[in-house]
């Protein structure tokens, strides 16, 4: 007769079911715990970001407040300065109504003869200053309008016949190259900053002219010249320059000789009208 084993199999199945349920429960609990931990960590990161943002905002607010304070301080200082200027102008207007202060600090009335003398001196000085400024402006305009940038422009200036022009090409050398009324020697050519150092031989005297910029006229007066001699550099390369010398067409001695030869003595005839005399002294 066989043994009956069915109850043992049922008990085993119940144990497995309980174990599986416990396993599912543990897995669910572990997942929930992991989810809660992740949520807590995310909340902590969000809180840190909010705190960082608040700190940045507070710093920006502090900077803006400091700038506003600086602007207000500058505005107050400017207002005080303008007020001081207005007060000084008002004091000056009041002083002009009554008189003028001298350099010694004493007040001089307008009806004082010394005031008129002082005013005349100031007017003369102002007129002289205006004349000097006009001469400088005229000289600048004349020089800027007579600079040749190229060989073709130099030919145009030469054709005007107002001055003599001597074009040159110089390399760095120890000897002078004579160009018109002077000798020129290149000592240094700065390509980066476009200037050159020159040594000039004028009236047997050696002159050093440093930092001659490109297209910047350098002028000086020779001993026998009423108009200035001008030297212009219109090209600078390594150890090489190109330019020209501009000199007056006539020397002072030549002009004086020409004027003496063209001067004709004048005599009066019997009718009182002027008549010319020949150079040999005989009347025409």
C-alpha positions, 0 to 999 in steps of 0.5 A: 500500500503506497504512502499519501504525500499530498499535504507535504507538497501543499505545505511547500507551495505555501512556503514558496508563495510566502517567500515570494510575497516577502521578496516582492515586498522587500523589493517594493520597499527598497524601491520606495526608499530609493525614490524617497532618498532621490527626492530628498537629494533633489530637494536639497540641491534645489534648496542649495541653488535657491540659496546661491541665487539669493546670494547672487541677487543680494550681491547685485543689489549691494553693487547697485546700491553702491553705484547709486551712492557714488552717483549721488555723491558725484551729483552733490559734488558737481552741484557744489562746484557749480554753486561755487562757480556761480558765486565767483561769477557773481562776485566778478560781475560785482567787482567789474561794476566798481573797479578792477583788481591789480596784480597786487590785489588792490582795486583800480577804478575804471576812471583811473588813468592806469586802468586805460593804460592797462587795458591798452596793453592787454589789447595790444598783447591780444592783437599780437597773439591773434596775429601770431595765430593767424600766421601759424595757421597760414603757414600750416595751410601753406605747408600742408598744401605744398607737400608732395606724396609721390614723384608725380606730385613733386613734378607738379610742384616743380612745374609751378616754378615757385621753388626748387625741388631736389628728390633723393633716395638715401640708404643708411650710410656714413657719408653725406649726399648733397641735395640742393643747398644742404647735405643729408645723411640717413642715420636710422629708419624706423619702419614700424613707427614710420620716422627717420633720424637724419644728419644735415650739413647746412652752411658747413655745419652739421645738424642732427634732426631726430624723429622726422615723421613721414610726410612731416615737413621739417623747415629751417633757414639757411644763412643766405635765404629769406624763405625756409628750406624744407625737407620732406620724407614720403617713403620709409623702408628698411635702412632706406628713405625717399623724399625731397628737399624744397629750397627757395628759387633765389638767394637773398644776395641774388634778389638784392643784386637783381633789385639793384640792376633793375633800379633806374634813377628818375629826374625831372625835365623842364616841365616838371614831369619825370624822365628816365636816365640811362645807366650810362648817365645820358638822358634818353 
